[in-house]
């Protein structure tokens, strides 16, 4: 059997949005726990410091209690934020399957404000098919909310 036949396929979710705000304003919505809770979920223990561990809570499934374990991997103020996003349980199929991914936000100047690029990478297929499908739709719905929050910060 060749190497390609046993290798898992991995996929990423990529969403780009342009907001009519300065990078500093968008950065604040990404790194303030109070603001994150308004566009995503309430983070417990979040600080934009590399190595910081925090959690989100969502709907439990099967053997999974709904806790998403995160660790800040990279912080470049007003430019880049990345954190590990781990959840699920190995015994679950579909929603709540074991997930070990990385969420990366990259900010760059755009002609009309700031381009925010989200890359949520590391979905192992077919095991994470359900998570990839659900979270693809979720991120596309959630990311524009950052603009609403940013409107209030200007």
Number of C-alpha atoms within 10 A of each C-alpha: 5 6 6 8 8 8 9 12 13 13 16 17 18 16 16 16 15 18 22 16 19 19 20 15 21 25 23 18 22 22 18 14 18 14 18 18 15 15 19 16 15 17 19 15 12 20 16 21 15 15 14 14 18 18 18 19 15 11 10 13 16 14 13 19 15 17 15 19 18 26 21 22 18 17 18 14 14 18 16 18 23 22 24 21 21 17 21 26 18 13 11 15 16 14 20 23 22 21 20 18 17 20 20 20 21 18 25 15 15 15 8 11 15 22 21 25 18 23 18 24 19 20 23 20 14 13 20 23 17 17 21 23 11 12 15 16 12 13 17 16 11 13 18 17 15 23 19 14 18 21 14 8 12 8
